[in-house]
Amino acid sequence: MNKRHNSYLLTGFLVLAMASAAFGQYSDDQTPEGYSMAPPANDFYYEAQPSVSADSSWVEEDSGSTGYQTYTVKRGDTLGSISKKFFGTTTKWKEIARANGISNAAKIKVGQSLEIPSTNYSKGQGVTYRQRSRYIASPSEPSTAPNPSQATDLPLPPVTQGNDAVLYSESGLPQIILPGEQRVRKSTSDHHVSFTGLTGLVNTFAAYPLGENMFSTAFGMVYNKITRRDGERLKNGEDADFWEFPMLMTYAGENFEVAFKLPFESYDVFAPITYNFRDGSDSGMGDASLRLKFSSQNDEMASCLGLGAIFPTSDIDIGNTEDNNAWEIFAGLSSKRKEGGNIHLNGGYQAGDGNTNHEGVFVNAGFDYSANESFTFMGEVNFYNRVNNGRSTDLTLGMRYHVKPGMSLTFAAPIALSNDMFFGYDYRLQGMLQYHY
């Protein structure tokens, strides 16, 4: 077995040696006479001679720098987009950076003047000449070598209609090139709904819509320990809990949004003293609501006006059991910064024929900050003043985890700064899973 193995190795070495010799002979046959890989002496270059007799080694060949055109950087430009503008692809950003001595591609400025080198790397460009071999002086013959200085007059390469897209890292350098696919990051991928069903934070809604032709479904959970009844604290030995499970459905167009909320509620109350011995457990459907929001927005700000209706669908016998319709009008403002945080301000008025459970005013002020692609942190102040149902002011701290584009988990803990509502609380726990498509 070892002998056979050795014979295979010997045969392989022989074949390799024969192939190398054949390749060397082929290269010698193809090399023009007088050609050398080493730099020729200066007196052999055509620039130093009045005339030369060239061999056949003048060829049409690409040139790394054959001419320049000036371009002024505009807002939103990157070296990748400038490369695509002139060469039809984002891959020539390095040539532009090298030609202008740019070491950090992310630090080009609006108004900066850049020199765009002309290359023939892209399809459809012209060619230029480069000397590949030496030339022997011949005073009796005119020069057959073209003048390299003519290359500077070549036109810039045509712009193709390629759809290359490039993803940039924080340093501004390309990470991934996606040929044939234009990657446009949807600005609405970070928008999610609030517990009202409208786009927003936790309990504060935003002035802009979820996104054009987008539909959202969400399921939430709200829990609080009831500690007061009409502002009076429960006595020792009394205990009460409240649960709510809202189902939210939202549809958004370019500048409007429709949100429907259907809550399921559960009370477990043991307060024979403060609640006049009307205690017990009850659960069922709460009051449904429908809201319509119209938005006006630009790149920096958004404003909105909206109408809402609250329907007496509750079938629970504990708490405020008014059963008339309520109507709502609201308005809001939101900033739309792409980085950092945004501010949201909104308020509204609810009125109806005797529906004192909802009638009154509300004001919300919120701030959200996107720490990274996965987490958004939120802070709010929520104020409610309702006829015959008391007033409350909550400080709400929340966090939103972006599971994937369009899907999020929201967690929040409203803390009651003051609360004398029918069933008051000291704090709440809120959670919601939402997905839009």
Secondary structure, DSSP 4 states (H G I P E B T S, - for coil): -HHHHHHHHHHHHHHHHHHHHHHHHHHHHHSPTT--SSPPPGGGSGGGSS-EE--TT-EEE--S-S-EEEEE--TT--HHHHHHHHHSSGGGHHHHHHHTT-S-GGG--TT-EEEEE--S-STT---EEE--S--EE-TTS---SPPGGGGGGPPPPPPP----EEEE-TTS-EEEEETT------GGGG--B-TTSSBBSSSSBPSS-S-TTEEEEEEEEEEEEEEEETTEEPPTT-EEEEEEEEEEEEEE-SSEEEEEEEEEEEEEEE-TTTTTT--EEEEEE--EEEEEEEEEE-SSEEEEEEEEEEE------SS----S-EEEEEEEEEE--SSSEEEEEEEEEEEESS-TTT-EEEEEEEEEEE-SSSEEEEEEEEEEEETTTEEEEEEEEEEEEEEETTEEEEEEEEEEEEE-SSEEESB-EEEEEEEE-
